[in-house]
C-alpha cells in the first residue's frame, strides 16, 4: 500500500481576492462618505458660529452687561415701550454717578451713547451691532434686561442679556 500525499494550498484564488477587494471597497467608501458628511456639518456649524450675527450678538450682550453692572439703580430711565434705556454710573475716581449710557435702536443698528450728566454732554456713540430686527429693554427691580433679535437674511438670532445694577448713588 502506498502513501497518499495531501497538498495544502498556500494562497487565495483570484475569485476570493476579488470578493475581498470588493468588500473592502464598500467599507472604505462608506467610511469616506461618513467623514465627508461630518466635515460638511462641521463647516456649516463653524460658519454659523463665526458669522456676523453671532459675533455682533456677543459684542452687544457683553457691552450691555458690563455697563449695567457699573450702573446705579437709584436712577434709571426706561422708555414706556422699552425702546431705550438710560443708566447712570460713576466715572473713574468718582463716588457719585456722573456719566450716563443710553442703549437704543437706530434703524437696523443697536447703539450706545455715552456722556456726562451735569452738564449733559454727549461724548460718543458706538454701534454695537447691525441687522437688528427688534430690541426691547425691561426692568425688574435692580436688573435690566435687553432682548435683541438680529437677522441678516440667512441667520436669525435672539439674545437675552441682563445685568444687576449696584447701589451706588
GUMITI-199906 format. One record per atom (N, C-alpha, C, O): residue in one letter; chain; atom name; x, y, z. Coordinates in pm, whole numbers. Example, Ala and Ser with C-alpha at 12.3 -4.5 7.8 and 13.67 -1.06 7.14 Angstrom:
BEGIN
  vexvex  roza  dodo    east   north      up
       a     A     N    1319    -569     780
       a     A    CA    1230    -450     780
       a     A     C    1320    -330     780
       a     A     O    1424    -332     846
       s     A     N    1285    -225     708
       s     A    CA    1367    -106     714
       s     A     C    1290       3     787
       s     A     O    1341     114     804
END
This chain:
BEGIN
  vexvex  roza  dodo    east   north      up
       x     A     N      80    -115       0
       x     A    CA       0       0       0
       x     A     C      86     124       0
       x     A     O     186     133      72
       x     A     N      47     217     -79
       x     A    CA     126     336     -92
       x     A     C      68     454     -13
       x     A     O     -52     462      10
       x     A     N     152     539      25
       x     A    CA     110     659      97
       x     A     C      59     764       0
       x     A     O     115     786    -107
       x     A     N     -52     829      43
       x     A    CA    -104     938     -38
       x     A     C     -53    1068      21
       x     A     O     -49    1084     143
       x     A     N     -16    1157     -61
       x     A    CA      28    1288     -15
       x     A     C     -84    1389     -38
       x     A     O    -146    1394    -144
       x     A     N    -106    1469      64
       x     A    CA    -208    1573      55
       x     A     C    -136    1706      37
       x     A     O     -44    1740     112
       x     A     N    -179    1778     -60
       x     A    CA    -117    1908     -85
       x     A     C    -204    2017     -24
       x     A     O    -325    2019     -46
       x     A     N    -144    2107      50
       x     A    CA    -214    2219     111
       x     A     C    -193    2341      24
       x     A     O     -81    2375     -15
       x     A     N    -305    2406      -5
       x     A    CA    -292    2527     -86
       x     A     C    -226    2638      -4
       x     A     O    -252    2648     116
       x     A     N    -144    2718     -62
       x     A    CA     -72    2822       9
       x     A     C    -123    2962     -17
       x     A     O     -58    3055      30
       x     A     N    -233    2986     -87
       x     A    CA    -278    3120    -117
       x     A     C    -427    3125    -144
       x     A     O    -500    3029    -123
       x     A     N    -470    3242    -194
       x     A    CA    -611    3265    -224
       x     A     C    -631    3253    -374
       x     A     O    -540    3276    -453
       x     A     N    -751    3218    -410
       x     A    CA    -783    3215    -552
       x     A     C    -813    3357    -598
       x     A     O    -834    3448    -517
       x     A     N    -814    3374    -727
       x     A    CA    -842    3503    -785
       x     A     C    -984    3549    -748
       x     A     O   -1006    3668    -726
       x     A     N   -1078    3460    -742
       x     A    CA   -1216    3493    -705
       x     A     C   -1222    3541    -560
       x     A     O   -1291    3640    -532
       x     A     N   -1153    3475    -469
       x     A    CA   -1152    3515    -329
       x     A     C   -1090    3655    -312
       x     A     O   -1140    3737    -235
       x     A     N    -983    3680    -385
       x     A    CA    -921    3812    -379
       x     A     C   -1014    3919    -433
       x     A     O   -1021    4029    -377
       x     A     N   -1085    3892    -540
       x     A    CA   -1176    3990    -598
       x     A     C   -1291    4022    -501
       x     A     O   -1329    4138    -486
       x     A     N   -1345    3921    -435
       x     A    CA   -1453    3941    -339
       x     A     C   -1403    4023    -219
       x     A     O   -1472    4114    -174
       x     A     N   -1285    3990    -169
       x     A    CA   -1228    4063     -55
       x     A     C   -1204    4210     -92
       x     A     O   -1231    4300     -12
       x     A     N   -1153    4235    -212
       x     A    CA   -1128    4373    -254
       x     A     C   -1260    4449    -270
       x     A     O   -1268    4566    -235
       x     A     N   -1364    4382    -324
       x     A    CA   -1493    4447    -341
       x     A     C   -1553    4483    -205
       x     A     O   -1606    4593    -190
       x     A     N   -1547    4395    -108
       x     A    CA   -1598    4423      27
       x     A     C   -1518    4535      93
       x     A     O   -1576    4620     161
       x     A     N   -1387    4536      76
       x     A    CA   -1303    4642     132
       x     A     C   -1337    4777      69
       x     A     O   -1338    4879     137
       x     A     N   -1365    4777     -61
       x     A    CA   -1403    4899    -130
       x     A     C   -1535    4954     -75
       x     A     O   -1549    5075     -57
       x     A     N   -1630    4868     -49
       x     A    CA   -1759    4911       6
       x     A     C   -1739    4971     146
       x     A     O   -1794    5077     175
       x     A     N   -1660    4906     231
       x     A    CA   -1635    4956     366
       x     A     C   -1560    5091     361
       x     A     O   -1596    5184     433
       x     A     N   -1459    5101     278
       x     A    CA   -1381    5225     267
       x     A     C   -1469    5338     212
       x     A     O   -1458    5451     259
       x     A     N   -1553    5310     114
       x     A    CA   -1643    5413      59
       x     A     C   -1742    5462     164
       x     A     O   -1768    5581     173
       x     A     N   -1796    5371     242
       x     A    CA   -1890    5409     348
       x     A     C   -1823    5498     451
       x     A     O   -1880    5599     492
       x     A     N   -1704    5462     492
       x     A    CA   -1629    5544     588
       x     A     C   -1598    5681     529
       x     A     O   -1610    5783     598
       x     A     N   -1560    5686     402
       x     A    CA   -1531    5813     337
       x     A     C   -1654    5902     329
       x     A     O   -1644    6023     352
       x     A     N   -1768    5845     295
       x     A    CA   -1893    5924     287
       x     A     C   -1928    5980     424
       x     A     O   -1967    6096     434
       x     A     N   -1915    5900     528
       x     A    CA   -1944    5946     664
       x     A     C   -1851    6059     703
       x     A     O   -1895    6157     764
       x     A     N   -1723    6048     670
       x     A    CA   -1626    6152     705
       x     A     C   -1655    6282     627
       x     A     O   -1648    6390     685
       x     A     N   -1687    6273     501
       x     A    CA   -1716    6393     421
       x     A     C   -1842    6460     473
       x     A     O   -1847    6583     484
       x     A     N   -1945    6382     506
       x     A    CA   -2068    6438     560
       x     A     C   -2042    6507     695
       x     A     O   -2095    6615     721
       x     A     N   -1961    6445     779
       x     A    CA   -1926    6507     908
       x     A     C   -1849    6637     889
       x     A     O   -1872    6733     963
       x     A     N   -1760    6641     792
       x     A    CA   -1683    6762     763
       x     A     C   -1774    6874     713
       x     A     O   -1757    6990     751
       x     A     N   -1870    6839     628
       x     A    CA   -1966    6941     581
       x     A     C   -2046    6997     697
       x     A     O   -2065    7118     707
       x     A     N   -2094    6910     786
       x     A    CA   -2168    6955     904
       x     A     C   -2083    7044     992
       x     A     O   -2131    7145    1043
       x     A     N   -1958    7008    1010
       x     A    CA   -1866    7088    1091
       x     A     C   -1847    7227    1030
       x     A     O   -1848    7327    1102
       x     A     N   -1830    7233     898
       x     A    CA   -1812    7363     831
       x     A     C   -1937    7450     841
       x     A     O   -1926    7571     858
       x     A     N   -2055    7391     830
       x     A    CA   -2179    7467     845
       x     A     C   -2187    7526     985
       x     A     O   -2219    7644    1001
       x     A     N   -2157    7444    1086
       x     A    CA   -2163    7492    1225
       x     A     C   -2057    7600    1250
       x     A     O   -2086    7699    1317
       x     A     N   -1938    7582    1198
       x     A    CA   -1832    7681    1215
       x     A     C   -1872    7814    1151
       x     A     O   -1848    7920    1209
       x     A     N   -1932    7810    1033
       x     A    CA   -1977    7933     966
       x     A     C   -2085    8003    1048
       x     A     O   -2089    8126    1053
       x     A     N   -2173    7927    1111
       x     A    CA   -2277    7988    1195
       x     A     C   -2216    8056    1317
       x     A     O   -2255    8166    1354
       x     A     N   -2120    7988    1378
       x     A    CA   -2059    8042    1499
       x     A     C   -1977    8167    1468
       x     A     O   -1974    8260    1549
       x     A     N   -1912    8170    1354
       x     A    CA   -1827    8283    1319
       x     A     C   -1897    8386    1232
       x     A     O   -1831    8476    1178
       x     A     N   -2027    8376    1217
       x     A    CA   -2099    8471    1132
       x     A     C   -2105    8608    1199
       x     A     O   -2079    8621    1319
       x     A     N   -2140    8707    1122
       x     A    CA   -2154    8842    1174
       x     A     C   -2262    8851    1279
       x     A     O   -2247    8924    1377
       x     A     N   -2372    8777    1261
       x     A    CA   -2481    8779    1357
       x     A     C   -2434    8726    1492
       x     A     O   -2464    8785    1596
       x     A     N   -2360    8617    1492
       x     A    CA   -2312    8559    1618
       x     A     C   -2213    8652    1687
       x     A     O   -2223    8673    1808
       x     A     N   -2119    8706    1613
       x     A    CA   -2021    8797    1673
       x     A     C   -2085    8925    1723
       x     A     O   -2055    8971    1834
       x     A     N   -2175    8983    1642
       x     A    CA   -2242    9106    1684
       x     A     C   -2324    9085    1810
       x     A     O   -2324    9169    1900
       x     A     N   -2395    8973    1818
       x     A    CA   -2478    8948    1936
       x     A     C   -2392    8932    2061
       x     A     O   -2432    8974    2170
       x     A     N   -2277    8870    2046
       x     A    CA   -2186    8857    2162
       x     A     C   -2134    8992    2208
       x     A     O   -2131    9020    2328
       x     A     N   -2093    9076    2115
       x     A    CA   -2042    9209    2149
       x     A     C   -2151    9291    2218
       x     A     O   -2126    9355    2320
       x     A     N   -2272    9289    2161
       x     A    CA   -2382    9366    2219
       x     A     C   -2414    9318    2360
       x     A     O   -2429    9399    2451
       x     A     N   -2424    9188    2378
       x     A    CA   -2456    9133    2510
       x     A     C   -2351    9163    2615
       x     A     O   -2384    9203    2727
       x     A     N   -2226    9146    2580
       x     A    CA   -2118    9171    2676
       x     A     C   -2108    9319    2713
       x     A     O   -2089    9353    2830
       x     A     N   -2121    9407    2615
       x     A    CA   -2115    9551    2642
       x     A     C   -2231    9591    2732
       x     A     O   -2211    9664    2830
       x     A     N   -2352    9545    2700
       x     A    CA   -2469    9579    2779
       x     A     C   -2452    9533    2925
       x     A     O   -2475    9610    3018
       x     A     N   -2411    9409    2943
       x     A    CA   -2394    9355    3079
       x     A     C   -2288    9432    3157
       x     A     O   -2307    9460    3275
       x     A     N   -2177    9467    3093
       x     A    CA   -2070    9540    3162
       x     A     C   -2116    9678    3206
       x     A     O   -2086    9721    3318
       x     A     N   -2189    9748    3121
       x     A    CA   -2237    9882    3156
       x     A     C   -2341    9874    3267
       x     A     O   -2337    9953    3361
       x     A     N   -2433    9781    3258
       x     A    CA   -2539    9769    3359
       x     A     C   -2480    9733    3495
       x     A     O   -2528    9783    3597
       x     A     N   -2380    9648    3499
       x     A    CA   -2318    9612    3628
       x     A     C   -2252    9731    3695
       x     A     O   -2242    9734    3818
       x     A     N   -2208    9830    3618
       x     A    CA   -2146    9950    3674
       x     A     C   -2248   10054    3717
       x     A     O   -2215   10146    3792
       x     A     N   -2372   10040    3671
       x     A    CA   -2473   10144    3689
       x     A     C   -2531   10146    3829
       x     A     O   -2528   10047    3901
       x     A     N   -2583   10263    3865
       x     A    CA   -2652   10284    3992
       x     A     C   -2801   10258    3972
       x     A     O   -2859   10303    3873
       x     A     N   -2862   10186    4064
       x     A    CA   -3005   10159    4049
       x     A     C   -3091   10273    4101
       x     A     O   -3214   10266    4091
       x     A     N   -3031   10377    4155
       x     A    CA   -3109   10490    4207
       x     A     C   -3174   10572    4097
       x     A     O   -3277   10635    4119
       x     A     N   -3114   10572    3977
       x     A    CA   -3173   10649    3869
       x     A     C   -3156   10574    3738
       x     A     O   -3045   10555    3689
       x     A     N   -3268   10532    3684
       x     A    CA   -3271   10463    3556
       x     A     C   -3387   10521    3476
       x     A     O   -3497   10537    3529
       x     A     N   -3364   10553    3352
       x     A    CA   -3472   10599    3264
       x     A     C   -3498   10488    3163
       x     A     O   -3408   10441    3093
       x     A     N   -3625   10448    3157
       x     A    CA   -3664   10340    3066
       x     A     C   -3786   10387    2988
       x     A     O   -3886   10429    3046
       x     A     N   -3777   10380    2857
       x     A    CA   -3887   10418    2770
       x     A     C   -4008   10329    2803
       x     A     O   -3993   10210    2827
       x     A     N   -4129   10389    2804
       x     A    CA   -4251   10314    2835
       x     A     C   -4270   10193    2744
       x     A     O   -4319   10089    2788
       x     A     N   -4231   10206    2617
       x     A    CA   -4244   10097    2522
       x     A     C   -4120   10005    2523
       x     A     O   -4117    9906    2450
       x     A     N   -4020   10038    2605
       x     A    CA   -3899    9956    2612
       x     A     C   -3806    9973    2495
       x     A     O   -3725    9885    2467
       x     A     N   -3815   10086    2425
       x     A    CA   -3731   10108    2307
       x     A     C   -3591   10157    2341
       x     A     O   -3499   10143    2259
       x     A     N   -3571   10214    2458
       x     A    CA   -3438   10258    2500
       x     A     C   -3430   10255    2652
       x     A     O   -3532   10257    2722
       x     A     N   -3307   10250    2702
       x     A    CA   -3282   10257    2846
       x     A     C   -3159   10344    2867
       x     A     O   -3064   10340    2790
       x     A     N   -3165   10424    2974
       x     A    CA   -3052   10510    3009
       x     A     C   -3016   10483    3154
       x     A     O   -3100   10491    3243
       x     A     N   -2889   10451    3177
       x     A    CA   -2841   10423    3313
       x     A     C   -2728   10520    3346
       x     A     O   -2663   10576    3258
       x     A     N   -2707   10539    3476
       x     A    CA   -2607   10634    3524
       x     A     C   -2505   10560    3608
       x     A     O   -2539   10467    3682
       x     A     N   -2381   10602    3597
       x     A    CA   -2272   10535    3669
       x     A     C   -2161   10635    3700
       x     A     O   -2149   10739    3634
       x     A     N   -2080   10603    3800
       x     A    CA   -1969   10694    3833
       x     A     C   -1853   10676    3737
       x     A     O   -1821   10565    3695
       x     A     N   -1791   10787    3703
       x     A    CA   -1670   10780    3621
       x     A     C   -1555   10732    3710
       x     A     O   -1570   10721    3831
       x     A     N   -1443   10703    3650
       x     A    CA   -1327   10655    3724
       x     A     C   -1287   10758    3829
       x     A     O   -1266   10875    3797
       x     A     N   -1275   10716    3952
       x     A    CA   -1234   10803    4061
       x     A     C   -1346   10882    4125
       x     A     O   -1322   10957    4219
       x     A     N   -1469   10867    4077
       x     A    CA   -1582   10942    4132
       x     A     C   -1663   10852    4224
       x     A     O   -1671   10730    4203
       x     A     N   -1724   10912    4326
       x     A    CA   -1807   10836    4419
       x     A     C   -1956   10846    4383
       x     A     O   -2037   10769    4435
       x     A     N   -1990   10939    4294
       x     A    CA   -2130   10957    4255
       x     A     C   -2145   10932    4105
       x     A     O   -2050   10944    4028
       x     A     N   -2267   10898    4065
       x     A    CA   -2295   10875    3924
       x     A     C   -2292   11008    3850
       x     A     O   -2378   11094    3870
       x     A     N   -2192   11023    3763
       x     A    CA   -2178   11149    3689
       x     A     C   -2172   11127    3538
       x     A     O   -2152   11223    3463
       x     A     N   -2187   11003    3492
       x     A    CA   -2188   10973    3350
       x     A     C   -2308   10885    3318
       x     A     O   -2366   10822    3407
       x     A     N   -2345   10882    3192
       x     A    CA   -2460   10800    3152
       x     A     C   -2426   10715    3030
       x     A     O   -2332   10744    2956
       x     A     N   -2506   10610    3012
       x     A    CA   -2503   10529    2891
       x     A     C   -2648   10507    2850
       x     A     O   -2732   10468    2932
       x     A     N   -2676   10532    2725
       x     A    CA   -2812   10516    2673
       x     A     C   -2809   10416    2559
       x     A     O   -2745   10440    2456
       x     A     N   -2879   10303    2576
       x     A    CA   -2888   10199    2474
       x     A     C   -3016   10220    2395
       x     A     O   -3122   10243    2453
       x     A     N   -3008   10213    2262
       x     A    CA   -3126   10236    2178
       x     A     C   -3104   10174    2041
       x     A     O   -2991   10150    1998
       x     A     N   -3214   10150    1972
       x     A    CA   -3209   10100    1836
       x     A     C   -3226   10217    1742
       x     A     O   -3316   10300    1759
       x     A     N   -3141   10225    1641
       x     A    CA   -3149   10329    1539
       x     A     C   -3147   10260    1403
       x     A     O   -3043   10212    1359
       x     A     N   -3262   10255    1338
       x     A    CA   -3270   10180    1212
       x     A     C   -3251   10032    1240
       x     A     O   -3323    9974    1320
       x     A     N   -3153    9972    1172
       x     A    CA   -3124    9831    1197
       x     A     C   -2999    9812    1284
       x     A     O   -2938    9705    1282
       x     A     N   -2963    9915    1359
       x     A    CA   -2844    9908    1445
       x     A     C   -2881    9925    1591
       x     A     O   -2975    9998    1625
       x     A     N   -2808    9858    1678
       x     A    CA   -2816    9881    1822
       x     A     C   -2698    9969    1858
       x     A     O   -2583    9937    1826
       x     A     N   -2727   10080    1924
       x     A    CA   -2622   10177    1958
       x     A     C   -2623   10205    2108
       x     A     O   -2722   10184    2177
       x     A     N   -2509   10254    2155
       x     A    CA   -2499   10302    2293
       x     A     C   -2434   10440    2287
       x     A     O   -2332   10460    2221
       x     A     N   -2497   10533    2357
       x     A    CA   -2447   10671    2364
       x     A     C   -2390   10691    2504
       x     A     O   -2454   10659    2604
       x     A     N   -2268   10744    2510
       x     A    CA   -2203   10772    2637
       x     A     C   -2191   10923    2654
       x     A     O   -2172   10996    2557
       x     A     N   -2203   10970    2779
       x     A    CA   -2187   11112    2802
       x     A     C   -2182   11147    2949
       x     A     O   -2189   11060    3036
       x     A     N   -2169   11278    2977
       x     A    CA   -2168   11326    3115
       x     A     C   -2307   11378    3150
       x     A     O   -2384   11418    3062
       x     A     N   -2340   11375    3280
       x     A    CA   -2473   11413    3325
       x     A     C   -2486   11563    3343
       x     A     O   -2579   11625    3291
       x     A     N   -2393   11623    3418
       x     A    CA   -2406   11765    3451
       x     A     C   -2275   11836    3422
       x     A     O   -2182   11824    3502
       x     A     N   -2261   11907    3316
       x     A    CA   -2361   11938    3216
       x     A     C   -2381   11818    3122
       x     A     O   -2291   11735    3105
       x     A     N   -2498   11809    3062
       x     A    CA   -2532   11699    2972
       x     A     C   -2455   11716    2842
       x     A     O   -2484   11804    2761
       x     A     N   -2352   11630    2825
       x     A    CA   -2268   11635    2706
       x     A     C   -2256   11493    2650
       x     A     O   -2217   11401    2721
       x     A     N   -2289   11478    2523
       x     A    CA   -2271   11350    2456
       x     A     C   -2123   11336    2420
       x     A     O   -2069   11418    2346
       x     A     N   -2059   11234    2473
       x     A    CA   -1917   11214    2446
       x     A     C   -1893   11126    2323
       x     A     O   -1804   11153    2243
       x     A     N   -1973   11019    2309
       x     A    CA   -1955   10930    2194
       x     A     C   -2079   10844    2174
       x     A     O   -2158   10823    2266
       x     A     N   -2094   10795    2052
       x     A    CA   -2198   10698    2019
       x     A     C   -2130   10581    1951
       x     A     O   -2054   10599    1856
       x     A     N   -2157   10462    2001
       x     A    CA   -2091   10342    1950
       x     A     C   -2197   10249    1892
       x     A     O   -2301   10227    1953
       x     A     N   -2170   10195    1773
       x     A    CA   -2257   10093    1713
       x     A     C   -2218    9958    1770
       x     A     O   -2104    9914    1753
       x     A     N   -2312    9893    1838
       x     A    CA   -2283    9762    1896
       x     A     C   -2305    9649    1796
       x     A     O   -2227    9555    1789
       x     A     N   -2413    9659    1718
       x     A    CA   -2439    9556    1619
       x     A     C   -2535    9609    1513
       x     A     O   -2606    9707    1534
       x     A     N   -2536    9541    1400
       x     A    CA   -2629    9576    1292
       x     A     C   -2720    9457    1266
       x     A     O   -2711    9355    1335
       x     A     N   -2806    9468    1168
       x     A    CA   -2904    9365    1134
       x     A     C   -3003    9341    1248
       x     A     O   -3050    9229    1267
       x     A     N   -3033    9446    1324
       x     A    CA   -3126    9435    1436
       x     A     C   -3269    9446    1382
       x     A     O   -3306    9547    1322
       x     A     N   -3348    9341    1405
       x     A    CA   -3487    9346    1362
       x     A     C   -3578    9390    1476
       x     A     O   -3685    9446    1451
       x     A     N   -3538    9366    1601
       x     A    CA   -3615    9417    1715
       x     A     C   -3525    9423    1838
       x     A     O   -3430    9347    1852
       x     A     N   -3559    9518    1927
       x     A    CA   -3484    9534    2051
       x     A     C   -3578    9590    2157
       x     A     O   -3645    9691    2135
       x     A     N   -3583    9524    2274
       x     A    CA   -3670    9565    2382
       x     A     C   -3590    9563    2512
       x     A     O   -3509    9473    2536
       x     A     N   -3614    9665    2596
       x     A    CA   -3549    9674    2726
       x     A     C   -3655    9663    2835
       x     A     O   -3766    9715    2820
       x     A     N   -3622    9594    2944
       x     A    CA   -3714    9577    3057
       x     A     C   -3637    9594    3187
       x     A     O   -3515    9574    3193
       x     A     N   -3711    9630    3291
       x     A    CA   -3650    9641    3424
       x     A     C   -3730    9556    3522
       x     A     O   -3853    9562    3525
       x     A     N   -3659    9479    3602
       x     A    CA   -3717    9402    3712
       x     A     C   -3632    9430    3835
       x     A     O   -3523    9375    3849
       x     A     N   -3680    9516    3923
       x     A    CA   -3602    9551    4041
       x     A     C   -3472    9617    4002
       x     A     O   -3472    9721    3935
       x     A     N   -3362    9558    4045
       x     A    CA   -3229    9614    4012
       x     A     C   -3173    9560    3882
       x     A     O   -3064    9599    3841
       x     A     N   -3245    9472    3819
       x     A    CA   -3196    9411    3695
       x     A     C   -3256    9479    3573
       x     A     O   -3375    9513    3571
       x     A     N   -3173    9498    3472
       x     A    CA   -3217    9549    3342
       x     A     C   -3192    9437    3241
       x     A     O   -3088    9372    3244
       x     A     N   -3288    9416    3153
       x     A    CA   -3278    9310    3054
       x     A     C   -3290    9369    2914
       x     A     O   -3369    9460    2890
       x     A     N   -3211    9314    2823
       x     A    CA   -3217    9354    2682
       x     A     C   -3247    9228    2600
       x     A     O   -3177    9127    2612
       x     A     N   -3351    9236    2518
       x     A    CA   -3384    9126    2427
       x     A     C   -3369    9180    2286
       x     A     O   -3448    9264    2243
       x     A     N   -3268    9133    2216
       x     A    CA   -3239    9184    2082
       x     A     C   -3241    9068    1983
       x     A     O   -3185    8961    2010
       x     A     N   -3305    9090    1868
       x     A    CA   -3310    8990    1762
       x     A     C   -3234    9044    1642
       x     A     O   -3262    9153    1593
       x     A     N   -3138    8965    1596
       x     A    CA   -3058    9002    1479
       x     A     C   -3094    8907    1366
       x     A     O   -3109    8786    1387
       x     A     N   -3108    8961    1246
       x     A    CA   -3146    8881    1130
       x     A     C   -3075    8938    1007
       x     A     O   -3105    9049     964
       x     A     N   -2983    8861     951
       x     A    CA   -2911    8908     832
       x     A     C   -2964    8847     703
       x     A     O   -2901    8858     598
       x     A     N   -3080    8782     711
       x     A    CA   -3139    8719     593
       x     A     C   -3108    8572     582
       x     A     O   -3189    8495     530
       x     A     N   -2993    8531     630
       x     A    CA   -2957    8389     626
       x     A     C   -2957    8326     764
       x     A     O   -2967    8203     777
       x     A     N   -2948    8407     866
       x     A    CA   -2943    8357    1002
       x     A     C   -3015    8454    1094
       x     A     O   -3000    8576    1081
       x     A     N   -3092    8401    1187
       x     A    CA   -3166    8483    1283
       x     A     C   -3127    8438    1422
       x     A     O   -3123    8318    1451
       x     A     N   -3099    8534    1510
       x     A    CA   -3058    8501    1646
       x     A     C   -3118    8601    1743
       x     A     O   -3110    8722    1721
       x     A     N   -3179    8549    1851
       x     A    CA   -3232    8632    1958
       x     A     C   -3144    8614    2080
       x     A     O   -3117    8501    2123
       x     A     N   -3100    8725    2137
       x     A    CA   -3010    8722    2251
       x     A     C   -3077    8796    2367
       x     A     O   -3130    8906    2350
       x     A     N   -3073    8734    2482
       x     A    CA   -3125    8797    2603
       x     A     C   -3006    8823    2695
       x     A     O   -2937    8729    2735
       x     A     N   -2983    8949    2727
       x     A    CA   -2873    8987    2817
       x     A     C   -2931    9063    2934
       x     A     O   -3027    9139    2919
       x     A     N   -2873    9043    3050
       x     A    CA   -2920    9119    3167
       x     A     C   -2805    9143    3261
       x     A     O   -2703    9073    3260
       x     A     N   -2824    9245    3343
       x     A    CA   -2725    9280    3443
       x     A     C   -2795    9340    3563
       x     A     O   -2902    9399    3552
       x     A     N   -2732    9322    3677
       x     A    CA   -2786    9377    3802
       x     A     C   -2708    9502    3836
       x     A     O   -2585    9501    3840
       x     A     N   -2781    9612    3860
       x     A    CA   -2718    9739    3893
       x     A     C   -2677    9741    4040
       x     A     O   -2741    9677    4124
       x     A     N   -2573    9814    4070
       x     A    CA   -2524    9827    4208
       x     A     C   -2597    9942    4277
       x     A     O   -2671   10017    4214
       x     A     N   -2576    9955    4409
       x     A    CA   -2649   10059    4483
       x     A     C   -2565   10184    4505
       x     A     O   -2574   10247    4610
       x     A     N   -2486   10220    4407
       x     A    CA   -2411   10346    4415
       x     A     C   -2501   10462    4381
       x     A     O   -2597   10448    4304
       x     A     N   -2473   10574    4436
       x     A    CA   -2553   10694    4405
       x     A     C   -2484   10764    4296
       x     A     O   -2531   10869    4251
END
